């Protein structure tokens, strides 16, 4: 099991366990982490699972695809470390990952 640390916009923290092979979004939904709506269910067809990856973890989460970057155009308050959590696969290397949630999702 991999531990992922979600931090809400107000600073509330949720540390949850994730199965290898799932996505960060699936982990959040399964553990009722507030702030990730996931309206498209992980199809990279919306931006309601937008998150900020802690800068120390950016190298381990991989690069965003062109399709993901296109969808991020619809997200609220996009930053350099913005990602769609449905596009980040959980691996053992992500144990301890820190994910911050935006103030709101569109």
C-alpha positions as a printed Julia matrix, in Angstrom:
106×3 Matrix{Float64}:
   0.0    0.0     0.0
   1.08   3.53   -0.81
   0.31   6.47    1.48
  -0.98   9.66   -0.17
  -1.42  12.9     1.75
  -4.2   15.18    0.5
  -4.31  18.73    1.86
  -7.53  20.68    1.42
  -7.43  24.4     0.59
  -8.16  25.21    4.26
  -5.24  23.05    5.43
  -7.23  20.0     6.52
  -5.13  16.89    5.87
  -6.24  13.43    4.79
  -3.68  10.63    4.77
  -5.01   7.62    2.92
  -3.71   4.33    1.57
  -3.82   3.64   -2.15
  -3.48   0.47   -4.17
  -0.67   0.29   -6.69
  -2.09   0.76  -10.2
  -5.04   2.94   -9.22
  -5.02   6.65   -9.94
  -4.65   9.4    -7.36
  -8.24  10.41   -8.21
  -9.57   6.9    -7.57
  -7.8    6.88   -4.23
  -9.4   10.2    -3.26
 -12.88   9.07   -4.3
 -12.6    5.69   -2.52
 -11.55   7.47    0.67
 -14.13  10.28    0.45
 -11.52  13.03    0.24
 -13.5   16.26   -0.25
 -12.55  18.62   -3.06
 -12.16  16.14   -5.92
 -15.4   15.88   -7.87
 -14.23  13.61  -10.72
 -17.3   14.31  -12.84
 -16.01  12.33  -15.84
 -14.94   9.35  -13.77
 -11.31   9.54  -14.81
 -11.66   9.83  -18.58
  -9.6   13.05  -18.79
 -12.72  14.77  -20.13
 -13.15  17.45  -17.46
 -10.97  19.23  -14.93
 -12.85  18.44  -11.72
 -10.02  16.37  -10.27
  -7.5   19.2   -10.55
  -4.78  19.1    -7.87
  -1.42  20.67   -7.11
   1.47  18.27   -6.76
   3.97  19.24   -4.09
   7.03  20.47   -5.97
   9.25  17.83   -4.34
   7.13  15.14   -6.04
   6.81  16.56   -9.56
   9.63  14.43  -10.95
   8.0   11.24   -9.7
   4.46  11.83  -10.99
   5.45  12.03  -14.64
   4.72  14.65  -17.26
   1.23  15.78  -18.2
   0.12  14.71  -21.67
  -1.11  17.2   -24.26
  -4.7   16.07  -23.61
  -4.27  16.63  -19.87
  -2.81  20.09  -20.47
  -5.76  20.91  -22.74
  -8.2   19.93  -19.98
  -6.28  21.95  -17.4
  -7.3   25.03  -19.42
 -10.74  24.51  -17.84
  -9.45  24.23  -14.26
  -9.59  26.93  -11.61
  -6.33  28.73  -10.72
  -3.87  26.57  -12.68
  -0.24  26.68  -11.55
   3.01  25.14  -12.81
   2.47  22.13  -10.54
  -1.17  21.55  -11.56
  -2.21  18.06  -12.64
  -5.39  16.1   -13.13
  -5.36  13.44  -10.45
  -7.05  10.96  -12.8
  -3.89  10.95  -14.89
  -1.43  10.06  -12.11
  -0.98   6.33  -11.6
  -0.13   5.19   -8.08
   3.2    3.37   -7.86
   5.38   2.37   -4.95
   7.58   5.35   -5.82
   4.74   7.69   -4.83
   4.62   6.51   -1.2
   4.22   9.71    0.87
   3.0   11.84   -2.08
   1.67  15.26   -1.05
  -1.29  16.54   -3.09
  -2.87  19.94   -2.44
  -6.43  20.7    -3.47
  -7.54  23.95   -5.12
 -10.05  26.29   -3.52
 -12.74  24.99   -5.9
 -13.29  22.83   -8.95
 -15.16  23.93  -12.08
